[in-house]
């Protein structure tokens, strides 16, 4: 509670500081937001205040951290009283202290599948002392072009699931942790019983999480979302829109929301 009050206070301060900035009264369109999504971030350096706000916003903030140095992000997370910082993540997931990591964050270890991402993520939770760490997984759903990905942090109470195919609801499938599609989010099982609880989610270009630095930030923000008891009820509506082809709108709306919270 103390941490959340601190972050809410920081967020409020940032919004007040940015209140005098000129705004477009009509606001950017979804198409315009999509076409410029995540643009101009190559030289964006976050302040400690913005790092704290990004922690509160969760994994949707990942791309906005990337141009800020690992040490500055780590110090900002410490100041924001994050339960897990980047030093913790690198040590737990990769066996490296931050002082041993090069500036680009690359130690030669990165994931390309959510199965491997989840294995690293669970190591971070286990190191912190989360006893049921194996029930928290990272999930992904790509768009048809394979350029964007809908990511989620979910709590799943079982290691084997029987679910209906997202593209063909008449097809019932059984997946275990060894299966690629186990690492998609499912609102209910094949019998209509509730299955996954979504902790946090975002829609991003796949390129935004292709580096080890981005993946370490993703796991750090995901772990803090778990430890802070965060939950999101908006994922399922976003997934339905994603599957219906509204990828542009989903990504654009999140981009605009995070930019606004960070005062960009």
Backbone torsions as a table, in degrees:
resi	resn	phi	psi	omega
1	UNK	NA	-41.0	-180.0
2	UNK	-62.4	-42.1	179.9
3	UNK	-65.0	-44.0	-178.1
4	UNK	-63.9	-40.5	177.6
5	UNK	-61.8	-39.0	178.4
6	UNK	-62.7	-45.7	-177.9
7	UNK	-68.0	-38.3	176.8
8	UNK	-62.1	-41.0	178.3
9	UNK	-62.6	-42.9	178.9
10	UNK	-63.9	-41.4	179.5
11	UNK	-61.8	-44.7	-180.0
12	UNK	-61.2	-41.6	179.6
13	UNK	-62.6	-41.5	-178.8
14	UNK	-66.0	-42.2	-179.4
15	UNK	-65.6	-39.0	177.7
16	UNK	-64.4	-41.4	-179.0
17	UNK	-63.4	-30.0	-176.6
18	UNK	-96.5	1.1	-172.1
19	UNK	-65.4	-26.4	-177.1
20	UNK	-84.3	-3.7	-179.7
21	UNK	-68.4	139.2	179.4
22	UNK	-65.0	141.8	-179.3
23	UNK	-120.7	149.9	171.1
24	UNK	-77.7	114.2	-174.5
25	UNK	-61.0	-28.1	-179.4
26	UNK	-86.8	-24.0	-179.5
27	UNK	78.5	153.9	179.5
28	UNK	-70.8	146.9	177.1
29	UNK	-75.1	162.8	178.3
30	UNK	-61.3	-40.2	-179.0
31	UNK	-65.9	-42.6	179.0
32	UNK	-65.0	-42.1	178.9
33	UNK	-60.6	-39.4	179.1
34	UNK	-67.1	-43.3	-175.8
35	UNK	-67.5	-23.5	179.6
36	UNK	-110.8	10.1	-176.6
37	UNK	-56.3	130.2	176.3
38	UNK	64.5	11.6	177.7
39	UNK	-75.6	154.0	177.6
40	UNK	75.2	14.2	-178.0
41	UNK	-92.1	-6.9	-173.8
42	UNK	-60.6	-28.7	-177.1
43	UNK	-119.9	18.3	-178.8
44	UNK	-79.5	119.0	177.1
45	UNK	-111.0	117.9	-177.2
46	UNK	-80.4	144.4	173.2
47	UNK	-81.1	163.8	175.2
48	UNK	-55.0	-35.7	178.5
49	UNK	-64.3	-43.5	179.9
50	UNK	-69.5	-34.0	175.4
51	UNK	-61.9	-40.9	178.6
52	UNK	-65.7	-41.2	178.2
53	UNK	-65.5	-39.4	177.2
54	UNK	-60.5	-37.3	176.2
55	UNK	-60.1	-42.0	179.4
56	UNK	-67.9	-36.4	-179.2
57	UNK	-73.6	-26.3	175.8
58	UNK	89.2	-152.6	-168.1
59	UNK	-69.5	-14.9	174.5
60	UNK	-64.7	-16.3	-178.2
61	UNK	-85.0	-8.5	-172.9
62	UNK	-47.6	-52.4	-175.2
63	UNK	-62.1	-24.9	-175.7
64	UNK	-78.8	-14.5	178.4
65	UNK	-87.5	-16.8	-160.9
66	UNK	-65.4	-28.8	-179.2
67	UNK	-88.6	-8.2	176.6
68	UNK	-86.3	141.3	-175.7
69	UNK	-65.5	154.7	179.1
70	UNK	-56.8	-44.1	-177.2
71	UNK	-66.4	-38.5	178.9
72	UNK	-68.3	-39.9	176.4
73	UNK	-62.5	-44.6	-177.8
74	UNK	-61.4	-44.6	179.5
75	UNK	-65.8	-37.7	177.5
76	UNK	-64.1	-38.7	178.2
77	UNK	-67.4	-38.6	177.7
78	UNK	-63.6	-45.2	179.3
79	UNK	-62.6	-32.2	179.3
80	UNK	-83.2	4.0	178.3
81	UNK	62.5	37.4	174.7
82	UNK	-64.2	138.8	-179.4
83	UNK	-70.2	-31.0	177.3
84	UNK	-129.6	127.7	177.8
85	UNK	-110.3	-177.4	-176.9
86	UNK	-65.7	-35.3	177.2
87	UNK	-60.3	-42.7	177.6
88	UNK	-61.8	-43.4	-177.6
89	UNK	-65.1	-47.9	-179.6
90	UNK	-62.7	-38.1	179.8
91	UNK	-70.0	-44.3	-176.0
92	UNK	-72.7	-46.2	-173.7
93	UNK	-83.0	-38.2	-171.0
94	UNK	-117.6	-4.4	179.4
95	UNK	71.9	25.5	-178.7
96	UNK	-128.5	134.4	169.0
97	UNK	-76.7	153.7	-176.3
98	UNK	-59.7	-31.7	179.2
99	UNK	-65.4	-17.4	179.5
100	UNK	-96.1	-4.2	-173.5
101	UNK	-95.0	134.5	177.4
102	UNK	-64.8	165.1	-175.1
103	UNK	-57.7	-32.9	-178.9
104	UNK	-80.6	-2.9	176.6
105	UNK	80.6	4.0	-173.1
106	UNK	-94.6	115.3	174.0
107	UNK	-109.9	12.0	178.6
108	UNK	87.6	13.2	-179.0
109	UNK	-127.2	117.6	174.6
110	UNK	-151.1	162.0	-176.9
111	UNK	-109.4	152.7	174.1
112	UNK	-122.1	-7.1	178.2
113	UNK	-130.2	149.4	-178.1
114	UNK	-67.6	-22.9	175.1
115	UNK	-59.9	-48.0	-179.5
116	UNK	-71.5	-37.9	177.0
117	UNK	-58.9	-42.4	-179.4
118	UNK	-65.1	-38.9	178.8
119	UNK	-60.8	-43.7	177.2
120	UNK	-66.3	-43.2	-178.6
121	UNK	-60.2	-43.5	-179.6
122	UNK	-67.1	-30.5	174.6
123	UNK	-62.2	-40.8	179.3
124	UNK	-63.8	-45.7	179.6
125	UNK	-64.6	-40.7	-179.7
126	UNK	-63.8	-41.2	179.4
127	UNK	-60.9	-34.2	179.5
128	UNK	-75.9	-20.2	178.5
129	UNK	109.1	17.1	178.1
130	UNK	-76.7	111.1	-171.7
131	UNK	-69.0	-32.6	-179.5
132	UNK	-102.6	38.0	-175.2
133	UNK	-57.7	-29.4	-177.7
134	UNK	-70.6	-8.5	179.3
135	UNK	-94.7	-0.7	174.7
136	UNK	-104.3	125.5	-178.0
137	UNK	-131.7	158.8	172.8
138	UNK	-100.7	130.8	-178.5
139	UNK	-120.5	159.8	179.2
140	UNK	-146.8	152.2	175.9
141	UNK	-143.6	112.9	-177.8
142	UNK	-83.0	156.5	170.8
143	UNK	-78.1	171.9	-174.7
144	UNK	-62.7	-32.1	-179.2
145	UNK	-80.6	-11.2	-179.5
146	UNK	72.4	22.9	-178.6
147	UNK	-102.7	-25.9	-177.1
148	UNK	-124.2	157.0	-177.6
149	UNK	-139.9	136.2	174.7
150	UNK	-96.5	112.3	-176.0
151	UNK	-102.8	147.2	175.1
152	UNK	-146.9	148.5	170.2
153	UNK	-104.6	119.0	-175.1
154	UNK	-129.4	154.9	170.6
155	UNK	-101.9	123.0	-179.7
156	UNK	-125.6	118.5	-172.2
157	UNK	-77.7	-3.2	-175.7
158	UNK	-134.3	151.3	-178.4
159	UNK	-92.4	-1.6	177.1
160	UNK	-140.3	133.9	-176.7
161	UNK	-128.4	145.0	172.7
162	UNK	-117.2	113.2	-170.8
163	UNK	-136.8	166.8	175.8
164	UNK	-92.4	139.3	-179.7
165	UNK	-58.9	135.1	-177.3
166	UNK	-64.8	-29.2	-178.4
167	UNK	-93.3	-20.5	-177.8
168	UNK	-143.2	94.0	-171.6
169	UNK	-66.4	-14.0	178.2
170	UNK	-81.6	-11.2	-179.5
171	UNK	-95.2	120.5	178.9
172	UNK	-99.4	130.1	-177.1
173	UNK	-124.1	149.3	175.3
174	UNK	-115.2	127.6	-179.0
175	UNK	-127.8	145.4	171.7
176	UNK	-120.0	179.8	-178.0
177	UNK	-61.0	-18.4	179.5
178	UNK	-80.2	-13.5	-174.8
179	UNK	-94.0	140.5	-179.4
180	UNK	-59.5	-42.7	-175.6
181	UNK	-75.9	-7.9	170.8
182	UNK	-59.9	-27.0	-174.7
183	UNK	-96.9	36.2	163.2
184	UNK	-113.3	153.0	179.7
185	UNK	-81.2	141.5	177.8
186	UNK	-132.6	123.9	-177.9
187	UNK	-70.8	-34.0	-179.9
188	UNK	-147.3	162.6	178.2
189	UNK	-85.4	-176.2	-175.0
190	UNK	-63.5	-20.2	-179.8
191	UNK	-97.2	7.4	177.3
192	UNK	84.6	8.7	179.0
193	UNK	-85.4	142.7	179.7
194	UNK	-55.8	140.1	-178.2
195	UNK	-121.6	-79.8	-173.8
196	UNK	-87.5	141.9	168.7
197	UNK	-105.8	120.3	-178.1
198	UNK	-85.0	125.7	178.7
199	UNK	-86.8	-46.8	-177.3
200	UNK	-157.7	160.2	179.4
201	UNK	-159.4	164.5	174.1
202	UNK	-163.9	160.3	171.2
203	UNK	-116.0	126.4	-173.4
204	UNK	-141.2	158.8	166.5
205	UNK	-63.9	141.1	178.8
206	UNK	-58.5	-31.9	-178.8
207	UNK	-63.5	-22.8	-178.0
208	UNK	-70.6	-18.2	179.3
209	UNK	-123.1	28.6	-177.0
210	UNK	-86.2	-16.2	-178.6
211	UNK	-97.2	158.3	178.6
212	UNK	-66.2	-34.3	177.7
213	UNK	-60.1	-47.7	179.7
214	UNK	-62.5	-40.0	-178.5
215	UNK	-69.1	-35.5	176.4
216	UNK	-66.4	-39.9	176.9
217	UNK	-65.3	-42.4	178.0
218	UNK	-57.1	-47.7	-179.2
219	UNK	-66.8	-36.3	179.9
220	UNK	-64.9	-47.8	179.7
221	UNK	-67.3	-36.3	178.2
222	UNK	-64.0	-44.9	-179.1
223	UNK	-63.5	-40.6	178.2
224	UNK	-66.4	-35.3	176.9
225	UNK	-62.1	-41.2	177.6
226	UNK	-63.6	-50.1	-174.7
227	UNK	-68.6	-24.7	178.8
228	UNK	-89.2	2.9	177.8
229	UNK	71.1	25.9	-178.6
230	UNK	-70.6	146.4	171.6
231	UNK	-142.9	150.8	179.4
232	UNK	-128.7	125.9	178.8
233	UNK	-96.3	-0.6	-173.8
234	UNK	-94.3	-7.3	-175.5
235	UNK	-62.1	-44.8	-170.8
236	UNK	-64.6	-38.0	175.9
237	UNK	-66.0	-39.8	178.1
238	UNK	-64.8	-38.6	179.3
239	UNK	-65.4	-40.7	178.3
240	UNK	-61.3	-41.2	177.5
241	UNK	-66.2	-39.0	179.0
242	UNK	-60.3	-48.0	-179.7
243	UNK	-67.2	-25.3	178.2
244	UNK	-83.3	1.4	177.0
245	UNK	95.3	8.3	-178.5
246	UNK	-91.4	40.5	-178.5
247	UNK	-59.5	-44.2	-178.7
248	UNK	-56.2	-46.7	-177.5
249	UNK	-67.3	-41.7	-179.3
250	UNK	-61.5	-47.9	-179.2
251	UNK	-65.1	-44.8	-177.7
252	UNK	-62.8	-43.6	-178.8
253	UNK	-63.5	-40.4	178.0
254	UNK	-68.1	-40.6	179.1
255	UNK	-59.9	-45.2	179.4
256	UNK	-63.8	-39.8	-178.7
257	UNK	-64.3	-47.2	-177.5
258	UNK	-67.7	-41.8	177.3
259	UNK	-57.6	-41.5	-179.6
260	UNK	-64.6	-43.2	-179.0
261	UNK	-65.7	-34.5	-179.7
262	UNK	-83.2	-6.9	179.3
263	UNK	74.8	32.5	-177.9
264	UNK	-96.1	NA	NA
